[in-house]
Amino acid sequence: MKHLQKLIHLFLGTAVISLFLFSGSAAAKTADIAFSEKASDMMIQALKPEPDKSFLKQLYTELFYLPIWIKKDKPSKVSQELFDIIKSDRSLERTTDLYQNALSLEEEMHQLYDYPSSIVQKINWEFKMSQLYEEYANYVIYGSINWGALQARLSNLRVSAITAGWITYKPEENPLSVIENAVLKGSLKKAFAKAEPHKYHYRALRKYLDKYIAIKENGGWPTVNIKGVLRPDHRNTAVPDLRERLLITGDYIPCDESDESDLYDNCLKKAVIRFQKRNGLSAKGVIGKNTLKALNQTVDERITIIKINLDRIKWLHERPDNRHIIINIPDYRLYYEVNGKLKMTMKVIVGKRKNPTPIFSNRVKSVVLNPYWNVPKSIIQKEMIPKLLRNPHAMAGQGIDIYTGWGSNAEKVSGGSVNWAQYRYSKTVPYRFAQRPGNRNALGRIKFLFPNQFSVYMHDTPTKHLFKSNKRSYSHGCIRLEKPKLMMKTIAAFNPNFKLNKAEKILKSKKNTYFTLENTIPIDVVYLTAWVDYDGKLQFRDDVYKYDELMIASVRKW
């Protein structure tokens, strides 16, 4: 059946290709069809030595060896469309080989059709155009990050005892599917638009990139030179530069009461607060070293960060689900959306630089009330064993029981009955450390499980005061929730088997209880330092794990 559907698709595709490529008078169509048939025969012979997996061989096999870019007396309309798309793509730097190659092939096109040329010359140009298309399609679909090089750099962090995890999800579209879609739909531009990510406000971020490139072309923004701290209602010679800096990025909106002098007035304060909010800073209008550092990032630096994040989005999981949980590590925040609309958000605590929260996707499948905390081996060795070596009763004081193993028959032992020094640096620790449910439990009262290779999950926490911090990287990798009960209520709303009344009663006890969800929900842990929020505002955040630096070092040169 699949083979038959493929044949039907290709048959229909051939008919559409003919309509797509051959236009004009009947005589012109006839001449072009005859030219195309001759070109096809020559292309078949030319590509015979090519490996079956080569792009050219796959492309022309899919399209029955019909030429895409050439016609008898003029190039096909899709040729000029490709050139127009490349030249209008402001994200592609004009100095790249890819861009310069496009200009050269466009000039070669004029030479081919303005002066006498052979069919062999046209076919050679046809192949070069397909190779140009492939490279540009790779740029658009996959981006510039060399993910293999990045993974190698992440692995190198283990030298510093940092285990960093980043799982990528390859885009569904590819250069072959895009050109097939272009032929079927009659538009290369629409085919590329269809291949764009549809989540994470990708298109809006792409528009901001164009805006910042335009700012660069207009000279960028001024440096703001402030010594010490600048507070509202004070005068400073840097205020005019500050005002211009914020005007260029749309943060400053002139007010009637502003005299545009060197006074840091209320109108400018509102602009500074807007900027601080967009950069994840303390938004009180006071300009200290952190705000000044963000203000004085150059437009080139901002463009680089936007590009890196656009390419990250291309490798995130495309979700067909209506409901979606997103946790953005540099933003220290969880977002719950339905049909792309924000329904709920809360603060989160993520892993420390030494214990980074991994980037990956899964589905929330179960909720645990009054959980036990089974302490990971790394924490046992780094933190628990040193405490036991100093005080054999240290675990008992934290409500942590020690068992001889993980099975149901494992026996409980006292902290003083084991020679812990032998396990301080060993590959295995044959003991299970489990903290009993209760208010002191490190996981709090609620845990949300989404099975993954990193043993990471969302959970409550007894350390509520840490949510007051602006930057919240305190955990060993798991995600602590500011409002776990709100998350529980949200999930219960579309899981009839999970009764809130029953859950509330259980939470008043210490009974460890699991609930398997009838309707699971996708969760994506992401790392975006530049994105567009649900109000359409461009956001920037600090590179908490220094991944921006690693990615910039891993960018492919086009």
Residue, then its C-alpha position, 0 to 999 in steps of 0.5 A: m500500500k505504501h509503495l502504491q501511494k508513493l507511485i501515485h504521489l510521484f505520478l501526480g508530482t510529475a504532472v504538477i512539475s510540468l505545470f510548475l516548470f512549463s508555462g507560456s504559449a503552446a509552442a513554447k511549452t512544446a519546445d520546453i517539453a522536448f528540451s526537458e526530455k532530451a535534458s532528462d536523458m542526458m542527466i540520467q547518463a551523467l548521474k549514473p556514476e553518482p552514489d545512490k545516496s548522493f543528493l543529486k541522485q536522490l533528488y532527480t530520482e524523486l523528480f523523474y530526472l526532470p530538470i528543475w532550474i533550466k528551460k530551453d530559452k530561459p531559466s525556470k521561474v523557480s531559479q530566480e525565486l531561489f536567488d531572490i530568497i537567498k538575497s533577501d535572507r538577512s540572516l545569511e552574511r554577504t561574505t559567506d561562500l554560500y551567498q557569493n556562490a548564489l551571486s556567481l550562479e545568477e551571473e552565470m544564468h544570465q550568461l547562459y541565456d543571454y548568449p548562445s549556450s549548449i544543452v550540456q552547459k545548461i545541464n552543468w548549471e542545473f546540477k550546480m543550482s541543485q547543489l546551491y539549493e541543497e546547501y541553502a536548504n541545509y542552512v535554513i532547515y538545520g542551522s549553523i550549529n555543529w552539534g557533533a562538535l558541541q557534544a564533544r565540548l559538552s563531554n570535555l566538561r567532565v574534566s571539570a566534573i560537570t555532566a552536561g546532557w543535551i538531546t536534540y530532535k532532528p527537524e522533520e523536513n529535509p532538503l528533498s521534502v522541501i523541494e518536493n513540496a515546492v514543486l507540488k505547491g508551486s512556490l519555493k518560498k512557501a515550502f521554506a516557510k512550511a519547513e520553519p519551526h512552528k513552536y517557541h515563537y520562531r517566526a517572531l524571533r526571526k523578525y527581531l533578527d531582521k530588526y537587529i540587523a537593520i539596527k546594525e546597518n544603521g550604526g548600532w547604538p551608543t555605549v552608555n558610560i556610567k560610573g557607579v550606580l545611577r538612580p532615578d531623579h539624578r543627573n548624569t552626562a550619560v543620560p542622553d546616550l542611555r535614552e538613545r540606546l533604549l529608543i533604538t531598541g523600542d524600550y524608550i517611549p517619549c513622554d510629554e513630561s520629559d525634557e530630554s535633558d541629562l535628568y534621569d526622569n520618570c519617563l526614562k525610568k519606565a524605559v529602563i524597567r522595560f529593558q530590565k524585565r526583558n533581560g531578566l534583571s531586577a526591575k526597579g529602575v536602578i542602573g548598576k553593573n548588571t544593567l549596564k553590562a546588558l545595555n552595553q552588549t553590542v548589536d553584533e553580540r545580540i545578533t549572534i545570540i539571536k542566531i544561536n537561539l533560532d538554530r536551537i529552536k530548529w532542533l527542539h521537539e515539534r509537538p502536535d499536542n494541544r497541551h505543552i509544558i516548557i521549562n526554560i533553564p536560563d529564564y528559571r521559569l515554567y510555562y504551561e500553554v494550550n494551543g499555543k496560548l499561555k495558561m499558567t507560569m511559575k518560577v523554577i529552580v534548576g541545576k547548578r553550573k556544576n550539576p546542570t539540568p539536562i535539555f531533553s523532551n518527554r511526557v509527564k506520566s505520573v504524580v507521586l504524593n509524599p515521595y521518598w527521595n532515593v539519593p543519587k550515587s553522586i550525591i551519596q559520594k560527594e555529600m553524604i559519605p563525607k558527613l557520615l565519616r564525620n558523624p555516623h548519625a548524620m543521615a538519621g538526623q535528616g530522616i534518611d534511612i540506609y538499606t543494604g540494597w534496592g530489593s524488597n528484602a533489603e535490610k535497614v542498617s545504621g550509619g555507624s555499621v559500615n566502613w564508608a571510606q571504601y565507597r567514597y570514590s568507588k564505581t558502585v555504592p551497594y547501599r540505598f539512601a532513602q529520605r522518608p516522606g515529610n516536610r523535611n524531604a528534599l522533594g517536598r510533598i509532590k513529585f512529577l515523573f517523566p521517565n528519562q535517562f538523566s533521572v530528572y523530574m519536577h518536584d516540590t521543595p522545602t527551601k521556598h525562600l530560594f524562589k525570592s532570588n532572581k537567579r535560581s540555579y541551586s539544585h543537583g539537576c532536578i527542577r523545583l517548582e514554586k507552586p507544585k499544587l498549582m501544577m497538580k491542579t492543572i494536570a488534574a483538570f484533564n485527568p479524571n482519574f486524578k481526584l484533587n480531593k483525594a490528593e489533598k487528603i493524602l498530602k495531609s498524611k505521610k502515605n507514599t502514593y503514585f498516580t498514573l495519568e490517563n492523559t500524559i502531557p509533553i514536557d520540554v526542558v529547553y535552553l533559550t537565552a533569546w526568545v519572544d514571549y507570549d506578549g511578543k516582546l524580545q527577551f534575553r537572559d544570561d548564559v547560566y551554563k556558558y552554553d552560548e560560548l560553546m555553541i558560538a565556538s561550534v558554528r559552521k561557516w557557510 
